[in-house]
């Protein structure tokens, strides 16, 4: 195999690796003209909302004397049943048919023999409705969200218009949420939300490590956090789509990485440069985009492209990557299979 790209961290002598499994977590249909250009105004595409199970060899910290690996989920996909979304989202869902959440993230986990209580961490790429699932089903998990996400949930911050931008103030559990710091000050650390009224679990070593973590440059990305402090999993600040948008760069083997790109874009052809990001004018003549900041989105995509172009050993997967999900080669990479 070719040597690791020089801009990626070198592996340690006793390097830890993570395993990643894709998870089915619902499907929805996107009107193409709101996401890519050029395209037909009538074109529509049914896409997945992928979640990912990530397992690290360190023993779990939420349960004593448990030799099982530490388990993380990246995104929770669609909520099941869909009827439990708030009314503004219900109206938005009418524009996303056909849509289904029957095969949700919990069903996917259980088909591979895992229960929600066996998940230690849930990292949300961002807090749009098609990524948040039902957090209340994960009663023992700690949650990680990007900077500004808690403000969005409380109705503050830089919110875009439309039903898809409705946020739930009580979405996440008190005392079990870590919000990543702003990148405005390099080296700032995550903060923990809320009082726990005496119900807080004993903080494990992973939580302590994350709370002491700092943003540092990594490859082409200005801001990254080494989640386990061992070079196996990095949280990447990926601005542009929504406040707090976060990606993951994971080391899954010698000289082999996976980049989970969330909603950095919604179509692999954008990543390839074959089509562009769509914009449109609303009834008031305002230029709109599915991304809150198109310029920041383009910069994030350039960094992802540079990472992918540097070596074939970096695999990039989008949250709504229908081409990836429908590739027969990837069928065995869904849980309980691995990437």
Secondary structure, DSSP 8 states (H G I E B T S, - for coil): -----TTS----TT---EEEEEE---EEEEEGGGTEES--TT-EEEEE--EEEEEEEEE-SSSTT--SEEEEEE--BS-SSGGGS-HHHHHHHGGG-S-B-SS-HHHHHHHTT--GGG--EEE-S--SHHHH--GGG-TT-EEEE-TTHHHHHTT-SS--SSGGG---TTSS-TTSEEE---TTSTT---EE-S--TT------HHHHHHHT---EEETTEEEEEETTSSSSEEEEE-TTSSTT-EEEEEEEETTEEEEE-TTS-S-HHHHHTSSEE--EE-TTS-EE-SSS-HHHHHHHHHHHHHHHHH-TTEEEE-TT-HHHHH-GGGGGGBTTS--
